[in-house]
C-alpha cells in the first residue's frame, strides 16, 4: 500500500497540459499560482510566447513508435501503470498538506488521460 510521508518541503505538482493550456484565462491562473508558490515578484510571461528551445523534431535511433503492434504488450503495461498512478495521485497525493495543485479540475482532467490508449484516441505524441 502506498502511503504519503510528510515532508518539510512543499510540492507544486502540475501536468504538461497545464503548461501548454490553450485556455488563456486558465493558463494565466496557473502562472499566477506558480509565481506565488515560488515567491516570485515578477509574473511569468505567457508560456506560449516563449520559444521552446528543447523542442526537437529530430528522430533518434532510440525512438520507437509505441503504437506498432510489436509494442502492444509494453503499451498495455504502461497504460495500466498510468491508470494506477493517476488514481493514486488524483485521490491521495494532491490532498496531502504539503502538495499544491493549480486548478484541480484541469489537473484531474489531464490525469484522467494517463490510462487512455493514445493509439486508439488519436492523441499520438
N, C-alpha and C positions, 0 to 999 in steps of 0.2 A: 504494500500500500504506500502510495506517495504521500508524504507529509510536507507541510510548509514549515520551514525553520526560520524563525525571525532573524533579521539582520539589522545591524545599526545603520545600514545604508538604504536609502530609498531607491526604488527601481521604477523607471519610466518605460513602460512596455508599449510597443506600437507595431504595426504591420507595415510592410512596404506600400500597401494600398493607401494607407493614411498619408504617406509622403507624396504619393502621386495622385491624390484625390482631385478629380475634376470639378467637384463642388467647391467653388471658391470660398463660400461662407464657412463651410465645414473645415476646409484646409486652413483658413485664417484662424479659426478656433484652435486647431491642432498646433499651429505655430506659436500662438499665444500661450497655450498650456505648456509647451516645451520650453519656451522662453522663461516662464515663471519657474518651472521645475529647475532649470539650470541657473536661475538667479541672474539672468542677463538683463541689462538695461536697454540694449539696442534690440529692436524687434528683428526677427528673421525676415528676409525678403520672400516673396512668393517663390516656392521651390521650383515651379515650372519656368521661372525666368532665369534660372541658373543653369548654365551649360553642364551637362553630365560628362565629366572628364573620365569617368570609369566605365562609361557605356561603350561596349565594344561589340561589333557585329562580326568580328573575325571568328572563324570556326577553327577550333583546335583539334588535334588528333584524338584527344581525350573525350571530345564531345560525343554524346550518344543521344539518339532520339528515343526517349522513353516510351514513345507510342508505337514503336516497332513491335511486332508480335513476339520477337525473341526476348523482350524485356517485360512481358506480361506479368510473370511471377514477381519480379522485382517491383514493378509499378503497384501491384496489388498489396504487397508488403508495405511499401511506403504510404499508400493510401490508408491502410489500417492503422499504422503508427500516427499518421496525420490526424485521423479521427480521434484516437485516444488522447493525443497531445492537446488538440484543440478543445476537447471536452474538459480535460483537467485544467487547462489554462483559463477557459471561459467560465468554469463553475467554482473553481477553488482559488487558483493563483491570483487572479486580478482582485480578489476580495481580501487579500492579506493587507494588514495595516501598513506595510512598507512598500506597497505597489501602487503606482499611479497610472491610470489609463485615461487618455483623452477620448471623449466621445465614445462611450461604451457601446452604444448601438452600432456604430460604424465598425468599431473594433470587432465586436461579436459577429457582425455580418462577414467581415473578412475571414475570421477564424472558421466560420461555417464552410468555407470552400476547401479547407485543408483535407477533407475526406472525399472530395468530388474528383472524379477522374477527368483531367484536362483533355484527355484524348477523346472522350465522349462528349464533353461540353463545348469543345472548340476553343477553349481558353489555353491554347498552346503557348509556350514560352519562347 
